[in-house]
Amino acid sequence: MRIEGVVVEFDDHRGDGWIEQDGHRWYFHCVDIADGSRHVDNGYVVTGIRVVGHRGDDEVIDVRPRR
């Protein structure tokens, strides 16, 4: 399922962060940023695909800043 949300937390050292949409928060990892940049600023509006991750929790892949 494609979602659109705001990056509310990103840690460059760990390479992971959280996207929030309508009170829900989803984890994402820097390798899942589509442009290969490995960084996204807090406050960016992004889209991505919500999937069940390797830990069994929902997470987001194919993270793309909305332009």
C-alpha positions in Angstrom: 0.0 0.0 0.0 1.5 3.4 -1.0 1.5 6.0 1.8 2.3 9.7 2.0 3.6 11.1 5.3 6.2 13.3 7.0 9.6 12.3 8.2 9.5 13.0 11.9 12.8 11.5 12.9 15.9 10.4 11.1 19.3 9.4 12.6 22.2 9.6 10.2 24.4 7.5 12.4 22.0 4.6 12.5 20.6 5.2 9.1 17.0 4.9 10.0 14.0 7.0 10.8 10.2 7.3 11.1 7.5 8.5 8.9 4.2 9.7 10.3 0.8 9.9 8.7 -2.5 10.5 10.5 -1.1 9.5 13.8 0.6 6.3 12.6 4.3 6.0 12.6 6.3 3.7 10.3 10.0 2.7 10.4 12.2 3.1 7.3 15.9 2.5 6.7 18.3 4.6 4.6 18.8 1.8 2.0 15.1 2.1 1.2 15.5 5.8 0.1 14.8 5.5 -3.7 17.3 8.1 -4.9 20.2 6.3 -3.1 21.1 9.4 -1.1 21.0 7.6 2.3 19.6 10.8 4.0 16.3 12.6 4.2 15.6 15.7 6.4 13.1 15.8 9.1 9.9 17.6 7.9 10.1 16.3 4.3 6.9 15.0 2.9 7.6 11.6 1.4 5.8 8.7 -0.3 6.6 5.1 0.1 5.3 1.6 0.1 4.2 0.1 3.4 5.2 -3.5 3.8 5.6 -6.1 6.5 9.3 -5.9 7.4 11.7 -8.6 8.5 10.8 -7.9 12.1 7.1 -8.5 11.4 6.3 -4.9 11.9 5.0 -2.5 9.2 7.8 -0.4 7.6 8.2 1.7 4.5 10.3 1.0 1.4 10.8 2.9 -1.8 10.9 6.2 0.1 10.7 9.2 -2.2 10.5 12.9 -1.4 7.4 14.4 -2.8 8.1 17.2 -5.3 
